[in-house]
Amino acid sequence: MKVIRHIWYKYLSVPFRKKIVITLTILACILTIYISLFSYKIATKTIFNMSVRLSENNTTSTYTLLKNYFQSIQNVLTQFIRQPELRIISESKKLDQNQVTQTTIELDKQVKKFISLSHSNNAPFEFIQIHCKNGFTYRYGSHYESPYDDFASCEQYYMERGIIDHDYSPAVWGDFALVKSDVGFNIPVLINIRGIYDSVTLERIGIIISAIPEEHIYNIYSGFTEDALLLFHDGTLFSGQDKKKLGEKLEDKALQENVLNSAHDIGTISYKDNRETKLVSFHKPFSDYVYLVVPFDYYNGVKNKEIRQYIVFTIFIAFTSMTLGIIFAFLISKGLSHSIENLKGIVQQVNDGDLNARYDSSNSPPDEISYLGQSFNEMLNRINSLFKQQEQNIKIQHNLELKLLQSQINPHLLYNTLDSVLWALQTGENNNAESIIVSLSQFFKISLSSGDNLIPLKNEIALIDSYINIQCLAREKNITIRYNICEDLLSYRIIKLSIQPLVENAIIHGFSGYRDDGTIIVSAQVKDKKLVLTIEDNGIGIMEDELLRINSFLSTYPPRSNMKHFGLYNINRRIKNIFGDSYNVVLESEMGNYTRVIMTIPYRYQSQFA
């Protein structure tokens, strides 16, 4: 551990250029070794995959050949089972000896024709046995010492072995035997078990046992894969190259575990047997009891000679990579140092306050330092953009303040009020004209309020009363305003001109053209440390779509140049600017019944907002 730490400290203390050379050299060696090992692994894996594909193609071809062959045999057996003599003798309830003798003679003739036909159809049957439930028994061909003598013992024998069951069972190749030919040789055969069933009740009334020589089956597929094996599901070998092992259990236990116990009907497996890798493809060719197994030898590794050549080649590549790595390291470090010095100079200019300085990447290679320089340029561009955005926000704020000042001096209100005063003077209603002028003076006095941003709630109420009085005197409206405000809240300071524009909206938009005797209720209450101000009128109300659009518009920033409802937007924006985004203005309404504006501001010490 100390040695590693010492080497690490030595590495950190060397100059930057040497550090790059050492690092690139080590990385070149590691990368070369890694690529060599990786390519070796890829090559062996490719060979393995190619072997798998070849093995599966071989197995599929053999499977197709065997399937077609055994299907042709089944077709021949189907023709045989349809013989009238066989149907008559098997379906008879009682057997007459003369009938049995005559039927046997006729059946023997038909069997000889059938055997002759089967040879021409490439299906040389070695023997045929028929056992009927009514006691009729027929044997033809090579001598086969079967472990059963009649229908009952035959059925029980194959039922105990799980080859057939009580119900209908299809024809199956499920047994192996050695039979003696006419010349005394033992011939290994594959046995087919096929039931004879009543055409009405489907009751099994007979069993036909037939056999095909193994040698004939082997000749069918050995041209494709001479080392293939045909196994029963219990591991018994009944066809293969080594004839001495036919009829015996398979010695390769690993093969039995991986193939015979597989849940799949077809596949390829690779397994270890005594540290030797084996590759095997398998397929159930013609029944659930028989497996086709095709071993496949593949190139599992290179020989010692090839390994030595591979190592020499790897060393040569590593030496070449180290040499090239050192050369390129000097070149890269030289260009890298130059790029870093340029970037350092730009950073120094920015530190001195020159935000217009930019890294020039046109003469630099497109490397990481160039990327950093371009990223640095983008950061400076974003900073300048933010400065411009800040200036734009300040202009927007100034425009809002200007519009606010313009909205505070309502030219329409002033024009209509002075016109009403002139009319009152001309008609001799001097007292009415005086009251209008007093209310107008009071309105502008409170509106200006020495430039204060926050005023007591009672001053805002006085401003509202002056405005309502002007509306009632000058425009002959019968507007009623009521206040639900406790005495303790009258001195609480709120934003100037925050309630009056809402009352004005109620009169202009809620009552105009709808009614002249409307009622406006101004309420104030404290909820959860918030002061909730509500301005409600019984005017025409707002349609639901328009209400959603207005509430959505109030949260838009910056405002659109051609926006409507500037008074509402102005109040909502001033609340957020002063108190924060948690406070706002929200509208509620029901067509023909009411419109309610809810304003929420914090209820806390006023010194924070003075």
MARTI-537809 format. One line per 10 residues: number of its first residue (from 1); for each residue z, y, x of C-alpha. Coordinates in steps of 0.02 Angstrom, whole numbers, padded with zeros to 5 digits. Layout:
N
NUM> Z:Y:X; ...
//
This chain:
610
1> 00000:00000:00000; 00041:00119:00143; -00125:00080:00227; -00220:00122:00067; -00121:00283:00046; -00156:00333:00227; -00344:00300:00205; -00343:00401:00044; -00260:00551:00128; -00385:00540:00271
11> -00527:00539:00145; -00459:00692:00055; -00441:00789:00218; -00623:00770:00276; -00749:00910:00243; -00840:00916:00078; -01008:00865:00152; -00936:00713:00243; -00842:00666:00086; -01006:00661:-00010
21> -01089:00555:00126; -00945:00429:00128; -00937:00421:-00061; -01124:00396:-00084; -01129:00263:00053; -00988:00163:-00026; -01063:00182:-00198; -01233:00124:-00133; -01155:-00034:-00062; -01055:-00070:-00219
31> -01203:-00037:-00331; -01317:-00147:-00225; -01195:-00293:-00230; -01166:-00269:-00415; -01352:-00264:-00455; -01381:-00419:-00348; -01245:-00518:-00436; -01297:-00452:-00605; -01480:-00497:-00576; -01426:-00670:-00519
41> -01327:-00692:-00679; -01470:-00626:-00785; -01591:-00746:-00700; -01481:-00898:-00732; -01453:-00842:-00912; -01640:-00820:-00936; -01672:-00995:-00871; -01539:-01060:-00989; -01615:-00971:-01140; -01787:-01034:-01095
51> -01717:-01210:-01083; -01637:-01191:-01254; -01800:-01134:-01332; -01897:-01276:-01251; -01766:-01401:-01305; -01766:-01338:-01484; -01957:-01340:-01491; -01956:-01517:-01426; -01825:-01569:-01552; -01916:-01485:-01696
61> -02079:-01574:-01652; -01990:-01742:-01642; -01897:-01707:-01804; -02058:-01666:-01897; -02142:-01823:-01831; -01996:-01937:-01880; -01975:-01854:-02049; -02158:-01882:-02093; -02149:-02061:-02032; -01995:-02110:-02132
71> -02065:-02021:-02284; -02220:-02131:-02273; -02106:-02284:-02267; -02013:-02226:-02421; -02180:-02204:-02510; -02225:-02385:-02468; -02056:-02446:-02534; -02081:-02346:-02692; -02245:-02436:-02723; -02160:-02603:-02693
81> -02015:-02570:-02812; -02139:-02532:-02951; -02208:-02712:-02947; -02202:-02786:-03124; -02133:-02953:-03063; -01989:-02864:-02976; -01946:-02758:-03129; -01954:-02911:-03244; -01842:-03022:-03137; -01714:-02884:-03100
91> -01697:-02827:-03283; -01678:-03003:-03354; -01507:-03040:-03426; -01523:-03230:-03412; -01624:-03321:-03282; -01724:-03476:-03327; -01752:-03591:-03178; -01936:-03610:-03215; -01951:-03422:-03237; -01860:-03394:-03072
101> -01974:-03516:-02982; -02132:-03442:-03057; -02075:-03264:-03027; -02026:-03305:-02848; -02200:-03375:-02815; -02283:-03221:-02889; -02162:-03105:-02801; -02194:-03196:-02636; -02379:-03162:-02656; -02347:-02979:-02692
111> -02229:-02964:-02543; -02360:-03036:-02426; -02486:-02911:-02491; -02355:-02775:-02474; -02314:-02825:-02295; -02498:-02826:-02251; -02518:-02655:-02332; -02365:-02588:-02240; -02439:-02639:-02072; -02597:-02544:-02112
121> -02488:-02393:-02160; -02399:-02400:-01993; -02239:-02470:-02072; -02215:-02648:-02005; -02066:-02717:-02102; -01971:-02851:-02007; -01889:-02926:-02162; -01856:-02890:-02346; -01708:-02950:-02450; -01682:-02926:-02638
131> -01512:-02953:-02722; -01505:-02929:-02911; -01352:-02911:-03020; -01410:-03057:-03129; -01397:-03174:-02977; -01577:-03174:-02920; -01595:-03171:-02730; -01754:-03161:-02626; -01777:-03162:-02436; -01933:-03138:-02333
141> -01968:-03115:-02147; -01865:-03137:-01989; -01701:-03228:-01996; -01561:-03104:-02028; -01383:-03168:-02043; -01322:-03037:-02164; -01134:-03018:-02198; -01167:-03040:-02385; -01249:-03174:-02494; -01272:-03093:-02664
151> -01279:-02927:-02756; -01091:-02904:-02775; -01049:-02937:-02592; -01197:-02830:-02534; -01145:-02683:-02644; -00963:-02697:-02591; -01011:-02708:-02407; -01109:-02546:-02407; -00986:-02457:-02523; -00843:-02495:-02404
161> -00945:-02419:-02262; -00976:-02262:-02365; -01164:-02284:-02368; -01180:-02301:-02557; -01061:-02264:-02701; -01035:-02318:-02883; -01156:-02189:-02952; -01340:-02165:-02914; -01374:-02167:-02727; -01542:-02122:-02649
171> -01625:-02233:-02521; -01538:-02219:-02353; -01561:-02280:-02175; -01383:-02326:-02137; -01368:-02491:-02041; -01422:-02573:-01879; -01443:-02759:-01842; -01515:-02886:-01720; -01631:-03013:-01801; -01719:-03163:-01728
181> -01906:-03167:-01736; -02010:-03322:-01764; -02016:-03353:-01577; -01828:-03335:-01556; -01812:-03160:-01482; -01678:-03039:-01541; -01761:-02886:-01617; -01657:-02728:-01648; -01700:-02658:-01820; -01653:-02508:-01927
191> -01602:-02560:-02103; -01647:-02466:-02263; -01536:-02486:-02417; -01619:-02443:-02583; -01553:-02476:-02758; -01647:-02541:-02910; -01590:-02448:-03067; -01610:-02481:-03252; -01740:-02359:-03320; -01632:-02318:-03472
201> -01450:-02325:-03419; -01481:-02291:-03232; -01360:-02434:-03195; -01385:-02513:-03025; -01457:-02686:-03061; -01518:-02732:-02888; -01525:-02687:-02704; -01674:-02700:-02586; -01633:-02721:-02401; -01779:-02690:-02282
211> -01791:-02665:-02095; -01907:-02578:-01971; -01909:-02632:-01786; -01825:-02505:-01670; -01963:-02525:-01542; -02090:-02463:-01669; -01981:-02310:-01709; -01957:-02274:-01523; -02144:-02278:-01493; -02164:-02144:-01628
221> -02061:-02011:-01539; -02055:-02065:-01355; -02221:-01979:-01323; -02132:-01813:-01353; -01957:-01847:-01289; -01930:-02016:-01211; -01746:-01981:-01176; -01707:-01938:-01359; -01576:-02038:-01454; -01556:-02087:-01636
231> -01374:-02105:-01686; -01281:-02152:-01843; -01146:-02029:-01899; -01012:-02143:-01824; -01090:-02131:-01649; -01181:-02298:-01650; -01343:-02292:-01550; -01488:-02376:-01642; -01639:-02307:-01548; -01664:-02248:-01371
241> -01736:-02282:-01199; -01595:-02397:-01142; -01614:-02550:-01255; -01457:-02634:-01187; -01346:-02503:-01269; -01423:-02516:-01442; -01294:-02556:-01575; -01151:-02492:-01466; -01047:-02336:-01484; -01102:-02185:-01383
251> -01005:-02176:-01219; -01020:-01986:-01203; -00864:-01930:-01298; -00902:-01746:-01268; -01071:-01769:-01352; -00990:-01851:-01502; -00865:-01709:-01521; -00994:-01572:-01507; -01139:-01648:-01606; -01075:-01779:-01727
261> -00929:-01671:-01781; -01036:-01515:-01799; -01040:-01432:-01970; -01224:-01389:-01946; -01375:-01500:-01976; -01473:-01424:-01833; -01426:-01333:-01673; -01413:-01328:-01484; -01250:-01342:-01387; -01198:-01327:-01207
271> -01042:-01418:-01150; -00955:-01475:-00992; -00945:-01659:-00948; -00858:-01699:-00784; -00892:-01521:-00723; -01076:-01545:-00760; -01158:-01430:-00886; -01261:-01520:-01016; -01380:-01449:-01144; -01416:-01546:-01304
281> -01518:-01506:-01460; -01487:-01606:-01619; -01558:-01624:-01794; -01525:-01734:-01946; -01701:-01802:-01962; -01705:-01902:-02123; -01529:-01929:-02196; -01349:-01875:-02184; -01309:-02033:-02085; -01433:-02013:-01942
291> -01440:-01887:-01799; -01584:-01851:-01682; -01510:-01800:-01514; -01621:-01732:-01374; -01536:-01704:-01204; -01619:-01573:-01097; -01594:-01552:-00908; -01612:-01371:-00855; -01600:-01271:-00695; -01413:-01236:-00686
301> -01406:-01152:-00518; -01495:-01125:-00356; -01482:-01241:-00207; -01390:-01197:-00047; -01551:-01145:00037; -01593:-01025:-00102; -01415:-00956:-00100; -01426:-00919:00087; -01593:-00833:00061; -01520:-00733:-00081
311> -01372:-00677:00027; -01488:-00624:00169; -01595:-00528:00048; -01439:-00443:-00026; -01379:-00391:00149; -01550:-00318:00188; -01549:-00220:00025; -01371:-00159:00059; -01416:-00100:00236; -01571:-00012:00171
321> -01470:00069:00032; -01336:00129:00154; -01468:00207:00267; -01555:00293:00123; -01385:00343:00051; -01334:00431:00211; -01501:00523:00222; -01498:00578:00041; -01312:00621:00054; -01349:00752:00190
331> -01492:00823:00088; -01394:00825:-00074; -01238:00899:00006; -01341:01038:00084; -01421:01086:-00082; -01256:01064:-00173; -01164:01181:-00055; -01299:01314:-00079; -01289:01298:-00270; -01098:01309:-00268
341> -01103:01467:-00161; -01223:01548:-00286; -01112:01501:-00432; -00959:01566:-00341; -01045:01735:-00316; -01085:01750:-00502; -00904:01709:-00548; -00845:01845:-00430; -00961:01974:-00512; -00893:01929:-00683
351> -00715:01946:-00618; -00762:02121:-00561; -00812:02163:-00741; -01000:02138:-00736; -01033:02037:-00894; -01221:02055:-00870; -01221:01946:-00713; -01315:01781:-00734; -01339:01624:-00631; -01522:01604:-00578
361> -01568:01420:-00594; -01755:01444:-00565; -01737:01409:-00378; -01609:01270:-00398; -01638:01086:-00432; -01592:01026:-00608; -01426:00951:-00554; -01246:00964:-00615; -01218:01132:-00529; -01372:01202:-00614
371> -01305:01136:-00778; -01137:01220:-00744; -01228:01382:-00704; -01327:01374:-00866; -01168:01334:-00962; -01085:01482:-00878; -01231:01591:-00933; -01215:01526:-01111; -01029:01565:-01108; -01064:01744:-01053
381> -01195:01758:-01190; -01068:01700:-01318; -00940:01825:-01252; -01066:01966:-01270; -01111:01901:-01443; -00927:01902:-01491; -00911:02081:-01430; -01062:02129:-01537; -00989:02035:-01684; -00825:02127:-01661
391> -00917:02292:-01662; -01010:02238:-01819; -00845:02190:-01902; -00774:02360:-01859; -00927:02443:-01938; -00907:02334:-02092; -00724:02383:-02102; -00770:02567:-02086; -00900:02546:-02223; -00770:02466:-02336
401> -00650:02608:-02303; -00788:02734:-02338; -00832:02647:-02501; -00649:02641:-02543; -00634:02830:-02518; -00790:02853:-02620; -00721:02743:-02758; -00557:02840:-02759; -00649:02998:-02811; -00743:02930:-02960
411> -00885:03054:-02995; -00915:02984:-03168; -00732:03003:-03214; -00727:03179:-03144; -00892:03229:-03229; -00846:03157:-03399; -00671:03231:-03392; -00732:03407:-03347; -00865:03394:-03482; -00730:03350:-03609
421> -00623:03499:-03550; -00772:03615:-03572; -00802:03549:-03747; -00618:03570:-03794; -00618:03752:-03731; -00777:03792:-03828; -00703:03721:-03988; -00537:03812:-03963; -00434:03656:-03926; -00346:03738:-03781
431> -00193:03625:-03785; -00301:03469:-03777; -00400:03541:-03630; -00239:03583:-03541; -00171:03406:-03563; -00332:03332:-03494; -00327:03445:-03340; -00143:03404:-03310; -00177:03217:-03319; -00328:03234:-03205
441> -00227:03333:-03078; -00087:03206:-03084; -00214:03065:-03059; -00291:03140:-02901; -00120:03191:-02833; -00057:03012:-02840; -00226:02942:-02781; -00220:03044:-02621; -00031:03018:-02593; -00035:03098:-02420
451> -00144:02957:-02351; -00010:02822:-02372; -00078:02644:-02386; 00074:02579:-02482; 00156:02670:-02627; 00300:02623:-02745; 00250:02522:-02897; 00313:02661:-03011; 00187:02783:-02931; 00046:02661:-02967
461> 00108:02651:-03148; 00106:02843:-03158; -00071:02840:-03090; -00118:02715:-03227; -00035:02821:-03362; -00132:02974:-03305; -00294:02875:-03308; -00258:02804:-03483; -00212:02978:-03547; -00379:03047:-03482
471> -00473:02905:-03567; -00384:02932:-03733; -00402:03125:-03732; -00573:03147:-03653; -00661:02994:-03724; -00563:02979:-03888; -00508:02799:-03854; -00352:02721:-03928; -00301:02614:-03780; -00123:02544:-03781
481> -00040:02496:-03617; 00124:02401:-03601; 00227:02358:-03449; 00333:02202:-03424; 00417:02256:-03262; 00602:02252:-03224; 00687:02406:-03153; 00719:02326:-02982; 00533:02308:-02946; 00482:02487:-02983
491> 00528:02545:-02808; 00439:02399:-02723; 00291:02462:-02622; 00119:02393:-02660; -00057:02436:-02601; -00114:02603:-02669; -00250:02597:-02801; -00233:02408:-02823; -00186:02403:-03009; -00276:02558:-03074
501> -00453:02492:-03035; -00408:02333:-03129; -00354:02433:-03281; -00514:02534:-03266; -00616:02372:-03263; -00527:02314:-03421; -00575:02474:-03513; -00754:02483:-03449; -00800:02297:-03454; -00673:02224:-03575
511> -00673:02354:-03716; -00835:02453:-03698; -00949:02417:-03845; -00821:02291:-03910; -00666:02388:-03966; -00582:02559:-03944; -00405:02503:-03986; -00378:02375:-03849; -00211:02329:-03771; -00177:02307:-03585
521> -00017:02222:-03523; 00040:02249:-03343; 00172:02122:-03286; 00267:02095:-03125; 00381:01951:-03077; 00443:01863:-02920; 00399:01680:-02894; 00432:01581:-02735; 00458:01738:-02630; 00295:01810:-02696
531> 00268:01961:-02808; 00144:01913:-02944; 00061:02060:-03033; -00037:02019:-03191; -00156:02136:-03283; -00210:02061:-03450; -00320:02135:-03587; -00374:02074:-03758; -00555:02122:-03730; -00716:02024:-03745
541> -00678:01907:-03598; -00793:01830:-03467; -00909:01681:-03481; -00856:01526:-03383; -01006:01526:-03264; -00984:01711:-03227; -00797:01685:-03199; -00830:01549:-03070; -00960:01657:-02984; -00841:01807:-02972
551> -00695:01703:-02902; -00813:01625:-02774; -00883:01795:-02729; -00709:01866:-02695; -00683:01743:-02549; -00851:01785:-02466; -00847:01877:-02300; -00933:01984:-02244; -00985:02055:-02413; -01167:02060:-02466
561> -01252:02230:-02459; -01304:02227:-02643; -01141:02155:-02709; -01068:02193:-02879; -00884:02205:-02929; -00846:02304:-02772; -00680:02363:-02842; -00615:02184:-02861; -00683:02134:-02691; -00606:02289:-02610
571> -00433:02251:-02681; -00442:02066:-02631; -00501:02106:-02453; -00365:02240:-02427; -00232:02114:-02483; -00294:01984:-02359; -00310:02111:-02217; -00132:02175:-02242; -00035:02020:-02297; -00142:01872:-02240
581> -00259:01742:-02316; -00119:01662:-02420; -00124:01810:-02541; -00269:01858:-02652; -00338:01908:-02822; -00389:01776:-02951; -00470:01799:-03122; -00436:01698:-03281; -00525:01725:-03446; -00571:01654:-03615
591> -00720:01723:-03710; -00668:01829:-03860; -00482:01819:-03820; -00426:01888:-03652; -00458:01924:-03469; -00315:01906:-03346; -00314:01966:-03165; -00176:01889:-03057; -00133:01979:-02895; -00014:01895:-02771
601> 00073:01986:-02628; 00227:01939:-02525; 00399:01991:-02585; 00493:02036:-02426; 00552:02182:-02320; 00436:02330:-02337; 00456:02389:-02158; 00329:02260:-02101; 00189:02346:-02199; 00239:02529:-02192
//
